[in-house]
Amino acid sequence: MVTMTAGRAVVRALIDEGIDTVFGIPGAQNLEIYDGLFEYREQIQHIVTRHESGAGFMADGFARASGKVGVSLTIGGPGLTNNSTALGQAFSDSSPLLVISTQSQTDDIDRDIGAHHQQLDQLGHTAGITAWNRRILDPAEVPRAIHDALDHMRTQRPRPVHIEIPADILTTAADMTFCGRLWSEPYAASDDEIERAATMLAGARRPLLWIGGGASGVGQIVELAESLQAAVVMTGAGKGIVPEDHPLSLGSNLRSEKMAAFIAVADVVLILGSQLAAQETGGGQLEFPEDTIRVDVDDFAHDSLYEPQLKIRSDAANFVDRIFPRIREKLAGAGGITKTHYCEEISQMKSRLDAEEGLGGEAARDIIGALRSVLPPQGLLACDMTILGYRATTAYPCALPRTFLFPRGFGTLGWSLPAAIGARFAMPDRPVVSVCGDGGFLFTAQELATAAMYGLSIVVLVLNNNSYGMVRRFQKMRYGDERVIATDLRNPDFVKFAESFGVSARRLRDTSEVPSALAESLDTGGPTLLELDVDF
């Protein structure tokens, strides 16, 4: 037991739980936490950002790239509301983000008296974008609250959590008992569920594995697919869990009519660690066979758009580790099942999907090809909500998980640059590229200052069509080419803008220059911005 203030206990508890990096901006209300960060600066690094949304997005990118919890610190009121967009994006995409915010003095909470940074019902504000939300009124509760928050994300669906601590509580001392890393065991399937699922899969003639981001840390999925001779499809969050150049992989083109038809005639489908989000299933229009097994750590996910025959609440890694030996035993006992014709169908389907035209036409295809040719398999690509980002979801092949980062469900503009910065802090030995449209880039462009301040070697590729291109495209589709409003933009000189931060910058003439410019920029040892005019 140690006596210290709640603010210092926040930092000590994070360290005890294995957190070594946090993102944020200091303010008058949370200075006690920052004094603790100074005291423990050899054990935990703090990254100061230029906007609270940037801190949240960086923590999100850190989490997605590493699989660890990302942590963001903010004051209450405007700090938390700025940060809440990152909470919404992390909630939508099941990313483990912990936000620790302040609150007014305890006696002033939810009193409309005009207190500094006051927001009424701050917990209510974050309730719909967090999976867990707690206010601390006793300083001695800090270690347990942080432990419970992290334990929740590590053992259940990893949606964001929020801890709120009033300013006067942060400066109050108490006897602290730290919990350490005594984490709960994840949910696990019963023996009967494992046996039933193994029987269904081992007897399938046309099995298909639908792999989501919840399976990112799972081993033996490739071996499982090969043993079953099963087709594999992956959500955007699951890209690379099975290498997309594997003969059994059909990639991530889930909205293709050809893919939908292929899935519909599978005889058994295993859905592993996926929300089955509306954007990936056509709002529930995708058809699955009757014999569908859904494995997810979150019981709520089973009550979304689909009701599978067999629902199993289990951690994906635990499930695969246990079912794989049973499937091998069953296949060996049956003398093995040869599925030569089905494997040929998978190969043919793979070719047909690869041939489909996508958003942005040939120019987008060429840029994606350049990114893939220059980035090594372990390199990270963070795409913003831009036409190329949507295209890359299906057309950018990944060989490893957590190497393609994209803000799916919530669809936040400006996410890419700070997320790429967070990913670089998480994976300092891997190259990182951020792809933005000109519209989205200016949402968080000030975080170039953060990249420059810390000398981060990241490349920012800004695709400039002087518009909110995706929205403009929708306008024309719905209302005709002449009925376009509020989507044309006047931009700054992005090269000069980047150089004003001390960031190397270059304007490219056409897509043919992208491969060499990317390759050169990855070796500069600091941040680089590349601007390319596009007509998509």
N, C-alpha and C positions, 0 to 999 in steps of 0.2 A: 504494500500500500504506500502511495506517494502523495504528498500534499502539493498541489499546484493549482493554478487558475484553470478554468474551463477552456480558455483559449489555447493555453499551452497543451492541455490534455488532448485537444483536437489533433494537434500535430503528433504528439507522442502515440496516440491511438492509431493514427494512420500508419505510422512507421511500424508499430507492432503488428499490424495487419498485413504488412508486406507492400505498402504503397511507397513508391520512391519518387514520384513525379506528380505535381499538382499545377493547375493553371488558374490564373485569376488576376484580379486587380485589387490593391488595397484601398480601403476607405476608412473613414473615421470610426465606423462601428465595429470593424473587424481587425483593428490594429493589434489586439491581444493575440490573435491567431498569427499574425505576421511577425510579432516579436518571438513567438514560439518557433516559427520557420527560421528566423535568424539563429536562434539558440541551437536548433537541430540541423543547421544548414549542411553539415557534412553527411547527413543521412537521408535527406530528402531535398530534391531540387524544386524550386518554384519558378514557373515561367510566367513572366508578366506580359499581358497582352494589351492591345489598344482599344478593345471593346469587350464588354461582358459576353456578347454573343460569340465573339472569337474564342474566348476562354472555353465556353461550352462546346463549340465545334471542335476545338483542338483536343479536349478531353475525349470527345466522341471518336475522333480519328485515331487517337492513342489507343482507345479500347478496341476498335475494329481491327487495327493492324496487329495488335499484340494478343488479343483475347483476355487481357487484364482489365481491371476496373479503371476507368478514367475519372479523375476528380477535378471539380471546378469549385473555386471559392468566390463568393460574391457578397456584397452588402445586400440588405433587403431593399424593398421598393424598386427604384429604377434599375438597380443592378440585377435583381432577380427577374424582373420583367424582361430585360434585355437578354438574360440568360435562358429564359423559358422557351425560346424558339429552339434552342439546342435540346432542351428537355423533350419537346414535342417530337423532334426528329429521332432522338434516341428511343423514345417510347414506341414510335411507329416501327422502327427497324430492330427492336429488341437488342439495344446496345447498352452495356453496363456502365452507366454514368451516375456518379454520386455528386450531388450539388449540396454544398454547405453554405447556407445563407444566414445573415443576421436578421434581427427584428428590432422594433422599437424597444425602449425600456419596458420591463415587465408590466408596470402599472399602466402603461399607455397602449398596450396591445388592443387593437380593434376599437379604440376610442377616437372618434373623429375630432381631434384637437389640433391637427396641423403639425404634428411632431415631425422631426427631420426624417426623411426617407420613409415616411409612414405609408403603408398600404393596408387597407382594411381587408380582413380575411385572406391573408397571404397564403395560408395552407389551402384554402379553398381554391385560390388561383392555380396552384400547382397540382391539385388533386386529380384532375383529368389527364395530366401528362406525366404522372409518376405511378409506379406500382406500390410505393411505400412512402409515407410522409409523416414526419414526426417533429413535434416541438419539444425542446428541452427546457424545463423550468427548474431543474435541480442540477447544479454543475457536476455533481458526482455521477450523473447518468451518462455523461459524454462518452466514456469508453464503451459502455454497453450499447449505446445507440449506434455508434459507428460500427461496432462489431455486428450488430443485428442487421444493419443496412447492407453491409458487404456480404454477410452470410446469405441474406435474401437473394442477392443477385447471383451468387455463386452456386446456389442450390435450386433455384427456381428459374423461370423465364427471366433472362437478364435485362429487364426493363429498368429505367432510371429510378433513383430514389432521392429524396430530399430531406435534409435535416435543417431545422430552423432553430437558431439560438439567439435569444434577446441580448442586446448589447451589454446590459448590466450583469447578466449571467456569465458572459465571457470573461469578465474581469473578477469574478468571485472565485475564491479558492475553496477547495474541498479535498477530502481524502479520496484518492482515485485508485480503483482496482482495475487493472488492464487485463483484457480477456485473451490477448494473443491470438493465435491462428487455430483455435479449436472449432473448426467449421463443421457444420452438419453434413451428414451423408446425403448425396443426391437421391432423388426418387429412383426406384428400381422396379422393373417388371416382376411379377410373380413367376414362379416356375411353370404354372399352368399357362400363363400368357406366352412365355417363351416357347413352350412346347407347341401350342396351337399355331403360333406364327411360323415356327420352323416347319411344321407339317404343311401349311399352306404354301410357303415359298419353295420348299424342296419339291413339291409336286407340280409346280407351275410349268407350263409349256411356253408361255409368253410373259415372263416376269418383267416388271419395270420398277426401278428404284427412283423415287422422287426425293432429291436431297436438298435440304434447306440449310440456312446458316447455323442452325442449332447443332449441326453435325460437323462443324468446322474443326473441332479438336479430336475427331474420332479416327482411330486407326482401323485398318483392315476393311475399309469400305470397298476399296478396289478389289481386294481378294474375295470379298463377299460377292460382288458383281460378277467376277470371273467364275467363281464356283457355280453360281446360278445361271451363268450366261445371260445375264439380265441387261436390258437397255437401261441407261442412266440419263436422267435429266436433272438439271440443277437450277435452283432459283438464282436471282442475282446475288443474293447473300451467300449462296453455296458454291459460286463459281470456283473451280479449281480443286474442290475436295476430291473429285475424280478428274485427273488431267483431261482437258477437253480434246486432246488429240488421241485419247484412248479409243480403240475400235468400238467399245461399247457405249461411249459417251455421245449423246445427242445434243450436248451443250445446254444453252439457256434460252432458246427461242421459244418460250412457252406460249406465246400468243399466236404463233403460226397456226393456220388452219391444218396444215399437214401434220404438225406435231399433235394437235388436238385429236385428229383422226387416229393417229398411231397409239396414243394413250388410251383411247376409248376401246380398242380391241385387245389390250393387254388382259390376261386372265387373272393375274394377281399384281397389285401395286403395293409397294411399301413406301409410305411417306415418312421421312425421317427428319425431325427437327425443322419443320416448316409450318408457318402460320397459314399457308394456302391463301395468301393475300388476294384481295379482289383484283389488283393490278396484274397479277400473274395468272389468274384463273378466269379472266374476263368477267369479273363480278359474280363468280360462281357458275358460269356457263359451261366451263370445262367438265366433261363427263369422265368419271372414274368407274371402273368395273365394280360389280357387287363385292367381289373379294378384294377389299382394300384394307390395309393395316396402317394405322396411323400411330406413330410414336412421337410423343412430345413431352417435355418436362412440365409444361403448363397445362393443367386440366381445362382451363378456360378455352384454350385453342381448339379443343375438340368440339366446342359448341359454336363454331363460327359458321362458315358457309357450307360445310360438308359434315355428314354423319357417316363415318366409316363403319364397316362391319365389325372390325376389331379395334377398339381404342385402348392404347397402352400408355399409361403415364409413367415415363421413365426418362432418365438421362440417356442421351443417344449413345454415348460411349459405353455405358454399362450394358445397354441393350445389345449392341453389336458384339461386344466382347463375349456375351453369354450365348447369343443365338448362333454365332458363326460355327462354333464346334458342333452344335446339334445339327445344323444344316449339313455339314460335311459328313457327319455320321449317317444321316438319312440318305444322302446322295450315294455314299459308298455302299450302304446296304442295298440300295436299289440297282447297283451296278452302274450308276451314272446315267444321265440323260443327255443325249446328243441333240443339240438344237442348231444344226448347221443352217437349215433354211431360215430360222429366225435371226441368226447372226448375219446372214446375207441381207435380210430385210433391214436390219439396223444399219448396216453399211450403206445401203441404197438410200435410206431415209437421211442419213448424215449428209450424203452428197446433195440431195435435193434441198435440205435446209441451208447448206452452205451457199447454194446458188441463188437463194432468194435475195431480191433487191431490198435495201433498207433505207432508213432516213438519211438524207444528205447525199445520196447518190455516190458516184465514183470518188468525189473529193473526200467525203467522209471515210469511205473505204480505204483510200490511200493514206489518210492521216492515221487511221487505226492500224493499218499495216506497218506504218513507220514506227508508231509507238511500240508495237509488239516486237518488231525487229531490233529495236535499240534497247529496250528494257530487258534485262535478264529475267529468267523465270521467277526469281525471288523479288524482283522490283515491284514497287507499288504504284498503281495508277488511281488517283482520286479524281473522279469526274463530277462536275457540277450538273445542275438541272439544265442541260443544254442539249441541242439536237445530237451532237456527237456523243454525249453521255448516254442518251437513250439507245443510240445505235451500238455503242460499245458493250452495252449490257448483253447483247446477243452475238456481236461480231468480234469482240476482243477475247481471244482464247486465253485461258489461264491454266497453268499446270500445277499451281499450289493454291491452297485456300488463303483467304485474308489478303490477297494481292490486288483485288479490284474493289474499290470503295465508292459507293454511290448512294445518295440520299433518296431512298425509294419512297415508300408510302407518303410521308408528310410533304416531301418534295420542296425542300428549302433552297432557294437561290442564295448564292454566296457561301455555300457550305464547303466547297472544294478546297480553297486556299488554306483556311485555318485547319481543316481536317488533314490536309497533306502535311502541314507543320506538325500537328500532333502525331501523325504517323511516323514522321522522321524522328521525333524524340523517342518514340517507342522502338523504332528499328533504325538506330543510327548507322548501321553498316549496310543498309539497303538503299538503292536509288529510289527517289520518289518524284513523281510528276503529277502536277495538278493541271487539269484541263477545265477552262472556264469559257463561257460566252462573255461578250463585252458587257451585257446587261448585268448578269450575275456577279461578275468580277467586282464591279464597283459597290456591291453590297458590303463587302468585307476587305476591300483592297488595302485598307490601312494596315492590315496584318502583314504586308510586305515589310513594314518597320520591325515587326517581331522577328521575321526570318532574317533580316539584315542584322538586327541587334545580336542574335545568337549565332550568326555566321552559318546558317543552315544551308546545306547543299541540296536545294530542291529546284526543280524547273517548273515554271508557271507558263503554260501555253494558253494565250488568250486568242480565241477565235472571234474575229470582229466582223459582224455583219451590220453594225450600226442600228441594231434593233433588238427588241425582245423577240427573237426569231421564232421560238416555238409558239408563243402566243399569237404572233402575226400569222403564222401558218394556220392555226386554228381559225382565226378571223376569216381568212380567205376561203377556207374550206366551208365555213358555215354561212357566210354572208356575201361572198364574191370578192373578186380582186379589188374592186373600187371602194368597198366599205371597210376601210382600215383606219383605225384611230388609236392614238396613244401608245403605239409600239415602235415608232421611229425615234431614234436617239441621237443626240449630239455628244460625242465622246471627247475626252481629252486626248492628248498625244500620250499613248500608253508607254512608249519608250522613254520619253522625258519624265513622265510620272514615276516610273520605276527607278530611273537614274537619280531622281531627287532623294530617294531613300538610300542611295549608295548601292543599288542593285544593278547588276549588269543587264543590259537589255538590247534587243535586236528585232528589227522588223523584217519578216520574211516576204519574199516576192511571190512565191507560189508553193504548192504542196511538195514539189520536188526538193525543196530545200529543208524540209522538216527532218528527214533522217540524220543528215550531217549536223544540223543545228542542235538537235537533241543530244546526239553523241558528244559534241563538243561541250555543251552546257552541263552535262552530267559530270564533267571532269574539272569544272571551274573551282570547286571547293567553297562555293557560296551560292546564294540564290541568283537565279537568272530568270528573266521574263522574255518570252518570245511572243511576238504578235503576228498573226496571220489573218489577212482579209479573206473572208469566205462569202459565198453567195447562197449558203443554205442556212 
